[in-house]
Structure formats: structure tokens, C-alpha cells
Amino acid sequence: MKIEDFIARIEEEYEDLRPGILKPGSVFREVFEWNSINALILIAMVKVEYDVTIKAEDIANSKTVEDLFRIVQSRIR
């Protein structure tokens, strides 16, 4: 899995994100309105696309898109 693919998946999930806006170092909470619904969307996307379970705590402990990517990548079987 490449981070570019992970970013593309995230951008597909959120209508408010223009393709190409997210970068590995982007602080995702600053790029678009971050709320509990968006967190649930991310959790569901990761489960469906990568068969990986992430929790709200994982998101809370992450700052950048790359932080999230590394968590997902570390849990892929």
C-alpha cells in the first residue's frame, strides 16, 4: 500500500476535499471540518478498504495523514 493511494481513498470519501489537497504531512483536522461524523466515515473507509479496525483513539492520537497511514499500514495482515 502506498500513501498516495491512501490519500486518494480519503479524498474520495469526503465531498469537501478537492483531489490533490491532502499531502502526507497535512494536518487533517485543519484541511476540512473535522467532527465525529467525519471520524466515523474514516473508520468505516479504513475497515472496508483495508480490512483494518481503527478507533477514535487512534485518530485522536494522530496529527497528520501520514500518522493515520502508518497506523493502518501497521495493522494490515
Secondary structure, 3 states (H helix, E strand, C coil): CCHHHHHHHHHHHCCCCCCCCCCCCCEHHHHCCCCHHHHHHHHHHHHHHHCCCCCHHHHHCCCEHHHHHHHHHHHCC
